[in-house]
Amino acid sequence: MNIKEIVQEILNDWQEEGTILEISKTGSQINRDDPNDLDYLIVCDQFEQRARKYVVEIEGQVYDLMFRSLLSLKKQHDFTDTGYVHKGHEIYNYCFPIRERVYGSLNYEWDMLSHEQEYIEHIKNKYMNTVGQLKVKTNYTKPFVHYYTILKMFENQKLEITPEMKKNIEILYNSGPESAQIIDWIEIKLFGDILEVINNV
């Protein structure tokens, strides 16, 4: 069974009548060479649930599926929207420009680099209300992958995951003391620091 068949079967089970516009690889499939599960973004012209994450295991393979209507995806890319989509999805916006299509094609793109101010402000607030409150940040560092990737893309002004970024993303996925320097860099980029900025990450 291919990914299109898997997705269509799930939509049928949910009695969703919308048409699949595009399926694309996203998340850990893009930023890791050995993802534990396969992340996909599914965009439909109509999706009554607006946005839903669904995890399914088929023949030993775990699929992490993110369903969106086209309208909810556009709303997710609008940092001023406060009600149409689940608050918090915006942090994943960086995944959209670097997605890898496997089925269909959207007549829609989102220019992340032109939204730097809104994006940085959003992740500053999110950071302070979530991982920024951790007393020990190196025990579980996977959530820091998003902040690191977003900040690096803006620093490089390129929508790509470089080999250097992949190396540091792998460190964050694995957690532990080695991730401390990367987390320090993230906090300096977000909030500034009286200490010398770390430039070698």
N, C-alpha and C positions, 0 to 999 in steps of 0.2 A: 504493500500500500504506500503510495507517495503522499507527500505533505498536502497536496491539493485534495486528495481523496479523504485524508484524515480530517481536514478542516471542514469540508463539505458535510461529512457524516456528523460532526459535532453540531454544525448549524442546523442540520435536519432534526437532530435530537432535541434541540432547543426550539424548534419550530420558527426559526428565523428565516424570513423569506428574501432577505437582501442578496444581491449579487456580489461575489468576491471580486474586488477590483484589483487587488495586489496582495501577494504574499512575499515577504522578504525575510532574510536572515538578519538577526539583530542581536544585541547584547553580547553574551560571552562567545557566540559564534564568530563575532567580528573581532573582538579584542583578545581572544585566547586561541592558542593553537590546539589545545586539548580541552574543550568545554565539557563539563560534567553532564550538562543537558543541552538540548537544542532549542534556542530562543527564536521565535518567529513573531513578526508583526503581521496581522491580518487586517486589511482595510476593506470594508464593504460599503456599497452605496447607501444601504439602509441597515441599521443594527439597533433594534429596539432597546437593547440594554446599554447602548451608547459606548460603554467601555467595560471590558471584562478580561481578567487574567484567568487562564485555565491550564492546569497541569495534568498531563495524561501520560501514562507509561504503556508503550506498545512494543511487545517482543523484546523487553528489557531496555528499551530506549526511552528516556524521559524527554517529553516535549513540553516546553514552557511557552504557551501561546497567549499573545496579547491581541485581543480583538478590539477593533475600533470602527465606528462609522466614520465616513470621511469628514462629516461635520464635527464630530467629537475630536478627531485628530487636529483639525484646524483650530478648534477651541483650546486644545491642549497647548498649541503653539502660541496662544495669546496669553501673555502673563497677566493681563488685566481681568481675565475671566474668573469669576468666583463661584459659579454655581452649576455650569453645564456638565463639567467633568469632575472626577474625584480630585480634590486638592492634593497636590503632591506629585501627580504624574508629570508635571512640567520638567522635573529634573532629568527625565529620560529623553528630552527633546533632542539632545545631541546624537542620539542613536539614529534618528531619521535621515539626516544628510549622508550618513555613512552606511546605510543599510545595503544589503545585497539582494536584488530581486531574484526570485526563483519562479514567480508566476505573475502574469499580468503586468500592468503598468499604470501608475496614477498620472492624471493630468494635473499634477500639483506638486510643487516643491516648496521648501522652506529655507530661506537664507539665514542660517544661524549667525553668521558673522556680522550681520546688520542689526542683531538684537543683543549685542554684548552687554550694554548697560542694564537692560531689563533682566537678562539671564544672571549676571553676576549679583545683582541685588536679590534676586530670588534665592540663589544658592547660599548667599550670606545668611539670610533669615532662616532658611531651612537648616543650615549647619548649626547655628546657635541654638536652635530648638530641638536638635536631635543629637548627632554624634559629638558636637561641640561640648555637650554636657557630661560626657564620659570622663571619669577620673583617670582611668587607664585606657588609652586609645589603641594600644597595640595588641590587645587580646583578640579582637575580631575586627579586621580592617577592610573587609569586602565593601561596605558602604562607601568607603573613601575613594573607591575606583571612579565613581561618577564625578566627584569634585575634581580629582586629579585630571581626568580626561577632558572635562570641560575647560578647565583653566589652561591646560597645555594647548588645546586647540586654539583658544583665543591668543595665547602667547605666540604660537607659531603662525597664526592667521591662516591655518590650513585645516580643512575638514578631512583629516586622515589620522590613522593610528600608526605612528612610526615604530620601527624596531625598538628604539630606546623607550618609547612609551609602553610597548608590550612587556618589556622587561620589568618595568616598575609596576605595571598592572598585575603581573604575575606575583610580585612580592606582596602587593596588597591583598590579593586573593588568598595567599598562604598565611597572612598575619605574622605576628612575632616582632622581636626587637628591630629586625632589619627594616621594618616599615616606618620606624620613628622619624627618620630624616625626611621621608616623602610627606608624612603628615605635617611636619614642621614647615615644609615648603608650601603646602596647601594653605596653612593658616597665615603664613606671611603674605602670600598672594591675595588672600581674601581680606585680611585685616591690617596688614602692615606690621612692622615690628621695629623697635629701636635697635635690635641686633642687626648685624650684616645679613643681607638677603642671601639665601642659599641659591647659587647659580648652577650647581653641578648636578642637579637632579634630572 
